[in-house]
Amino acid sequence: MPGQTVDAVPALLEMPAMMRRRVDRLGRLACQVAYWCQSSAENVPMVFASRYGDASRSLSLLCDLVQGQPLSPTSFGLSVHNAVAALYSIAQGHMDNTVVVAAGRATVAAALTEAVALLADGAPEVLVVFYEAPLPDDYAVFQDEQCAEYAWAWRVARPISSAHLASEHLAVRVDLGPATQAVAAETADWPAGLLVLRHMLRQQQARVASEGPALIRHDRINTQWSWGAHV
């Protein structure tokens, strides 16, 4: 099982200092992988996705309300779910469409579905940024899967020689019906976002589309997601 927290938070030197000081721990993870994946201000659509976002900041604001303390406008502005995407967009001078997704256990699948829809609308490619952190202790009762602190980014595009709308290295399909395959026991408790990332990377390393079973996720009632890579 991956660790609950990362060993070191990125310095995020690509972002201007005055803006960087406003980005919290989770935001730094998300913005750093976005910079690594998109070094210049390319005006392509972006999808930022996180199941919980910065729940710790939101909880802190609620505690201030209960105690009758005035709320910090800055903290309030940074607590909304699109705050990380907004800070990154401003720092990059990004002027294209940005979508922020939260869909419970199906957040990672919803993010890639949104990216495919943007490709269908004519986007040349889409930057997908997925980031997550464990809930604070006061919210732990609502946590229905293992959580860890992590972030990853993918550049999703149409295959060069295919009419299918998918990324150059991944495909997403939604099936209705019962499960056909089980997740490997050693990764059954992984967070959804990390499990999908691990599966895709392992298939890419094999460089064979049929290598190993497809990853099946059941994140919504009567729905299953089948993840597989193709080259």
HELIX and SHEET records of a PDB file:
HELIX    1   1 ALA A   17  ARG A   20  1                                   4    
HELIX    2   2 ARG A   25  CYS A   37  1                                  13    
HELIX    3   3 ALA A   55  VAL A   66  1                                  12    
HELIX    4   4 PRO A   73  SER A   79  1                                   7    
HELIX    5   5 ALA A   83  GLN A   92  1                                  10    
HELIX    6   6 GLY A  104  ALA A  106  5                                   3    
HELIX    7   7 THR A  107  ALA A  120  1                                  14    
HELIX    8   8 ASP A  137  PHE A  142  5                                   6    
HELIX    9   9 ALA A  185  THR A  187  5                                   3    
HELIX   10  10 ALA A  192  ALA A  206  1                                  15    
SHEET    1   A 4 THR A  98  VAL A 101  0                                        
SHEET    2   A 4 MET A  46  ALA A  49  1                                        
SHEET    3   A 4 GLU A 125  GLU A 132  1                                        
SHEET    4   A 4 TYR A 150  ALA A 157 -1                                        
SHEET    1   B 3 ALA A 171  LEU A 176  0                                        
SHEET    2   B 3 THR A 223  GLY A 228 -1                                        
SHEET    3   B 3 LEU A 215  ARG A 220 -1                                        
END                                                                             
